[in-house]
Amino acid sequence: MKLFYNVASPYARRVIVTVHEKGLIDRVEMREIDPWSDPADLLAATPVGKVPALLTDAGALITESALIGEYLDGVGDGPSLLGSDAMLTRARAALAQGVIDAAFAIVIEGRRPPERQWPDWIDRQRRAIDRVLPRVKVQEGRFDLGDIALAACLGYLDFRLPDIGWRAAHPRLADWLDGVNRRPSMIATAPR
Ligand SMILES: N[C@@H](CCC(=O)N[C@@H](CS)C(=O)NCC(=O)O)C(=O)O
Protein backbone atom coordinates (compact mmCIF):
# COMPACT_ATOMS: atom_id res chain seq x y z
CA MET A 1 0.00 0.00 0.00
CA LYS A 2 1.09 3.57 -0.58
CA LEU A 3 -0.20 6.50 1.47
CA PHE A 4 0.10 10.12 0.40
CA TYR A 5 0.03 12.34 3.46
CA ASN A 6 1.18 15.56 5.06
CA VAL A 7 2.28 15.79 8.69
CA ALA A 8 0.18 18.89 9.38
CA SER A 9 -3.04 17.42 7.97
CA PRO A 10 -5.62 16.35 10.57
CA TYR A 11 -7.31 14.23 7.90
CA ALA A 12 -4.08 12.37 7.21
CA ARG A 13 -3.45 12.02 10.93
CA ARG A 14 -6.71 10.09 11.35
CA VAL A 15 -5.37 7.62 8.84
CA ILE A 16 -1.80 7.36 10.07
CA VAL A 17 -2.89 6.83 13.68
CA THR A 18 -4.98 3.95 12.33
CA VAL A 19 -1.95 2.59 10.44
CA HIS A 20 -0.08 2.45 13.76
CA GLU A 21 -2.99 1.12 15.82
CA LYS A 22 -3.55 -1.71 13.30
CA GLY A 23 0.10 -2.76 13.13
CA LEU A 24 0.41 -1.80 9.48
CA ILE A 25 3.40 0.50 9.53
CA ASP A 26 5.63 -2.03 7.73
CA ARG A 27 3.03 -2.59 5.01
CA VAL A 28 2.49 1.03 4.06
CA GLU A 29 4.87 3.06 1.92
CA MET A 30 4.57 6.57 3.32
CA ARG A 31 4.85 9.40 0.80
CA GLU A 32 4.95 12.80 2.47
CA ILE A 33 3.93 15.62 0.15
CA ASP A 34 2.57 19.16 0.17
CA PRO A 35 -0.76 18.82 -1.64
CA TRP A 36 -0.89 22.56 -2.30
CA SER A 37 2.16 22.31 -4.59
CA ASP A 38 0.41 19.77 -6.85
CA PRO A 39 3.14 17.09 -6.86
CA ALA A 40 3.01 15.06 -10.05
CA ASP A 41 2.86 11.67 -8.32
CA LEU A 42 -0.06 12.76 -6.12
CA LEU A 43 -2.04 14.00 -9.11
CA ALA A 44 -1.16 10.82 -11.02
CA ALA A 45 -2.48 8.76 -8.12
CA THR A 46 -5.58 10.79 -7.27
CA PRO A 47 -7.46 13.24 -9.47
CA VAL A 48 -8.79 14.87 -6.28
CA GLY A 49 -5.28 16.08 -5.45
CA LYS A 50 -5.79 15.96 -1.67
CA VAL A 51 -4.28 14.05 1.20
CA PRO A 52 -4.79 11.50 2.53
CA ALA A 53 -4.95 9.21 -0.49
CA LEU A 54 -4.26 5.49 -0.38
CA LEU A 55 -3.24 3.16 -3.18
CA THR A 56 -3.98 -0.41 -2.17
CA ASP A 57 -1.70 -3.33 -3.04
CA ALA A 58 -4.21 -4.18 -5.78
CA GLY A 59 -3.77 -0.67 -7.21
CA ALA A 60 -7.14 0.71 -6.12
CA LEU A 61 -7.35 4.35 -5.10
CA ILE A 62 -9.15 5.22 -1.85
CA THR A 63 -9.70 8.87 -0.95
CA GLU A 64 -11.39 10.36 2.14
CA SER A 65 -9.92 9.80 5.58
CA ALA A 66 -12.97 7.98 6.95
CA LEU A 67 -13.00 5.45 4.10
CA ILE A 68 -9.26 4.90 4.23
CA GLY A 69 -9.47 4.35 7.99
CA GLU A 70 -12.12 1.68 7.55
CA TYR A 71 -10.13 -0.01 4.82
CA LEU A 72 -7.03 -0.14 7.03
CA ASP A 73 -9.13 -1.39 9.92
CA GLY A 74 -10.24 -4.26 7.72
CA VAL A 75 -6.79 -5.31 6.53
CA GLY A 76 -4.85 -4.71 9.75
CA ASP A 77 -4.31 -6.71 12.92
CA GLY A 78 -6.51 -7.03 15.96
CA PRO A 79 -10.18 -6.43 16.73
CA SER A 80 -12.20 -4.08 14.55
CA LEU A 81 -11.90 -0.39 15.40
CA LEU A 82 -15.53 0.05 14.40
CA GLY A 83 -16.64 -1.69 17.59
CA SER A 84 -19.95 -3.43 18.17
CA ASP A 85 -22.05 -0.53 16.82
CA ALA A 86 -20.32 0.50 13.59
CA MET A 87 -22.84 3.21 12.70
CA LEU A 88 -22.48 4.87 16.11
CA THR A 89 -18.68 4.82 15.76
CA ARG A 90 -18.96 6.36 12.28
CA ALA A 91 -21.36 8.99 13.61
CA ARG A 92 -18.91 9.96 16.37
CA ALA A 93 -16.12 10.17 13.82
CA ALA A 94 -18.32 12.30 11.55
CA LEU A 95 -19.01 14.76 14.36
CA ALA A 96 -15.28 15.13 14.98
CA GLN A 97 -14.75 15.52 11.23
CA GLY A 98 -17.26 18.39 11.29
CA VAL A 99 -14.99 20.20 13.73
CA ILE A 100 -11.91 19.36 11.66
CA ASP A 101 -13.61 20.78 8.56
CA ALA A 102 -14.57 23.99 10.40
CA ALA A 103 -11.11 24.42 11.93
CA PHE A 104 -9.43 23.72 8.59
CA ALA A 105 -11.67 26.30 6.90
CA ILE A 106 -10.64 28.90 9.49
CA VAL A 107 -6.97 28.13 8.93
CA ILE A 108 -7.27 28.33 5.14
CA GLU A 109 -9.27 31.57 5.33
CA GLY A 110 -6.52 33.03 7.51
CA ARG A 111 -3.99 32.36 4.76
CA ARG A 112 -5.71 34.67 2.30
CA PRO A 113 -4.49 38.25 1.98
CA PRO A 114 -6.25 40.21 4.77
CA GLU A 115 -8.40 42.19 2.33
CA ARG A 116 -9.75 38.96 0.84
CA GLN A 117 -10.64 37.28 4.11
CA TRP A 118 -14.29 36.96 5.09
CA PRO A 119 -14.72 37.43 8.86
CA ASP A 120 -18.36 36.23 8.75
CA TRP A 121 -17.17 32.94 7.29
CA ILE A 122 -14.58 32.53 10.03
CA ASP A 123 -17.22 33.33 12.67
CA ARG A 124 -19.59 30.81 11.14
CA GLN A 125 -16.98 28.04 11.36
CA ARG A 126 -16.16 29.10 14.90
CA ARG A 127 -19.83 28.84 15.91
CA ALA A 128 -19.96 25.31 14.50
CA ILE A 129 -16.95 24.33 16.62
CA ASP A 130 -18.57 25.90 19.70
CA ARG A 131 -21.81 23.99 19.08
CA VAL A 132 -20.22 20.61 18.45
CA LEU A 133 -17.61 20.34 21.21
CA PRO A 134 -20.17 20.26 24.08
CA ARG A 135 -21.92 17.38 22.27
CA VAL A 136 -18.80 15.26 21.95
CA LYS A 137 -18.61 12.20 24.17
CA VAL A 138 -15.35 10.56 25.16
CA GLN A 139 -14.95 6.95 26.16
CA GLU A 140 -12.32 5.56 28.44
CA GLY A 141 -10.49 2.29 27.94
CA ARG A 142 -10.82 2.05 24.19
CA PHE A 143 -9.60 3.86 21.10
CA ASP A 144 -11.81 3.17 18.11
CA LEU A 145 -12.19 5.00 14.79
CA GLY A 146 -14.48 7.56 16.44
CA ASP A 147 -11.90 8.25 19.14
CA ILE A 148 -9.12 8.47 16.56
CA ALA A 149 -11.05 11.10 14.61
CA LEU A 150 -11.69 13.05 17.82
CA ALA A 151 -8.02 12.84 18.84
CA ALA A 152 -6.94 14.14 15.41
CA CYS A 153 -9.53 16.90 15.69
CA LEU A 154 -8.52 18.12 19.15
CA GLY A 155 -4.83 17.76 18.30
CA TYR A 156 -5.43 20.01 15.29
CA LEU A 157 -7.15 22.64 17.46
CA ASP A 158 -4.11 22.57 19.76
CA PHE A 159 -1.78 22.82 16.77
CA ARG A 160 -3.44 25.51 14.66
CA LEU A 161 -6.05 27.27 16.82
CA PRO A 162 -4.80 27.24 20.42
CA ASP A 163 -6.23 30.75 20.92
CA ILE A 164 -9.84 29.59 20.70
CA GLY A 165 -9.48 28.29 24.26
CA TRP A 166 -11.18 24.93 23.78
CA ARG A 167 -9.18 23.35 26.64
CA ALA A 168 -10.45 25.81 29.24
CA ALA A 169 -14.03 25.44 27.98
CA HIS A 170 -13.90 21.63 27.86
CA PRO A 171 -11.53 20.34 30.56
CA ARG A 172 -12.83 16.75 30.32
CA LEU A 173 -12.02 16.67 26.62
CA ALA A 174 -8.61 18.19 27.35
CA ASP A 175 -7.89 15.51 29.98
CA TRP A 176 -8.98 12.82 27.57
CA LEU A 177 -6.71 14.17 24.82
CA ASP A 178 -3.77 14.41 27.20
CA GLY A 179 -4.34 10.74 28.03
CA VAL A 180 -4.56 9.45 24.48
CA ASN A 181 -1.66 11.69 23.43
CA ARG A 182 0.54 9.22 25.33
CA ARG A 183 -0.28 6.43 22.89
CA PRO A 184 2.63 5.57 20.57
CA SER A 185 0.35 6.14 17.57
CA MET A 186 -0.38 9.69 18.70
CA ILE A 187 3.23 10.45 19.60
CA ALA A 188 4.43 9.20 16.21
CA THR A 189 1.93 11.40 14.37
CA ALA A 190 2.13 14.66 16.33
CA PRO A 191 1.62 17.51 13.81
CA ARG A 192 4.52 19.78 13.00
N1 LIG B 1 -12.66 15.18 3.27
C1 LIG B 1 -11.27 14.92 3.03
C2 LIG B 1 -10.49 16.23 3.22
C3 LIG B 1 -9.03 16.12 2.75
C4 LIG B 1 -8.36 17.50 2.67
O1 LIG B 1 -9.01 18.53 2.54
N2 LIG B 1 -7.01 17.49 2.74
C5 LIG B 1 -6.26 18.73 2.63
C6 LIG B 1 -5.02 18.70 3.52
S1 LIG B 1 -5.40 18.91 5.21
C7 LIG B 1 -5.72 18.87 1.23
O2 LIG B 1 -5.11 17.97 0.72
N3 LIG B 1 -5.93 20.04 0.62
C8 LIG B 1 -5.41 20.35 -0.68
C9 LIG B 1 -6.45 20.99 -1.55
O3 LIG B 1 -7.56 21.30 -1.06
O4 LIG B 1 -6.16 21.20 -2.73
C10 LIG B 1 -10.78 13.79 3.95
O5 LIG B 1 -11.42 13.56 4.99
O6 LIG B 1 -9.82 13.08 3.61
Ligand as a Chemical Component Dictionary entry (heavy atoms), coordinates in Angstrom:
data_LIG
# 
_chem_comp.id                   LIG 
_chem_comp.type                 NON-POLYMER 
_chem_comp.pdbx_formal_charge   0 
_chem_comp.three_letter_code    LIG 
# 
loop_
_chem_comp_atom.comp_id 
_chem_comp_atom.atom_id 
_chem_comp_atom.alt_atom_id 
_chem_comp_atom.type_symbol 
_chem_comp_atom.charge 
_chem_comp_atom.model_Cartn_x 
_chem_comp_atom.model_Cartn_y 
_chem_comp_atom.model_Cartn_z 
_chem_comp_atom.pdbx_ordinal 
LIG N1  N1  N 0 -12.655 15.182 3.273  1  
LIG C1  C1  C 0 -11.265 14.922 3.027  2  
LIG C2  C2  C 0 -10.491 16.227 3.222  3  
LIG C3  C3  C 0 -9.025  16.122 2.752  4  
LIG C4  C4  C 0 -8.360  17.499 2.673  5  
LIG O1  O1  O 0 -9.007  18.533 2.535  6  
LIG N2  N2  N 0 -7.007  17.486 2.737  7  
LIG C5  C5  C 0 -6.258  18.732 2.625  8  
LIG C6  C6  C 0 -5.023  18.697 3.525  9  
LIG S1  S1  S 0 -5.396  18.912 5.212  10 
LIG C7  C7  C 0 -5.721  18.871 1.227  11 
LIG O2  O2  O 0 -5.106  17.966 0.717  12 
LIG N3  N3  N 0 -5.935  20.043 0.618  13 
LIG C8  C8  C 0 -5.411  20.351 -0.677 14 
LIG C9  C9  C 0 -6.446  20.994 -1.553 15 
LIG O3  O3  O 0 -7.559  21.301 -1.062 16 
LIG O4  O4  O 0 -6.162  21.203 -2.729 17 
LIG C10 C10 C 0 -10.783 13.786 3.954  18 
LIG O5  O5  O 0 -11.422 13.558 4.989  19 
LIG O6  O6  O 0 -9.820  13.078 3.608  20 
# 
loop_
_chem_comp_bond.comp_id 
_chem_comp_bond.atom_id_1 
_chem_comp_bond.atom_id_2 
_chem_comp_bond.value_order 
_chem_comp_bond.pdbx_ordinal 
LIG N1  C1  SING 1  
LIG C1  C2  SING 2  
LIG C1  C10 SING 3  
LIG C2  C3  SING 4  
LIG C3  C4  SING 5  
LIG C4  O1  DOUB 6  
LIG C4  N2  SING 7  
LIG N2  C5  SING 8  
LIG C5  C6  SING 9  
LIG C5  C7  SING 10 
LIG C6  S1  SING 11 
LIG C7  O2  DOUB 12 
LIG C7  N3  SING 13 
LIG N3  C8  SING 14 
LIG C8  C9  SING 15 
LIG C9  O3  DOUB 16 
LIG C9  O4  SING 17 
LIG C10 O5  DOUB 18 
LIG C10 O6  SING 19 
# 
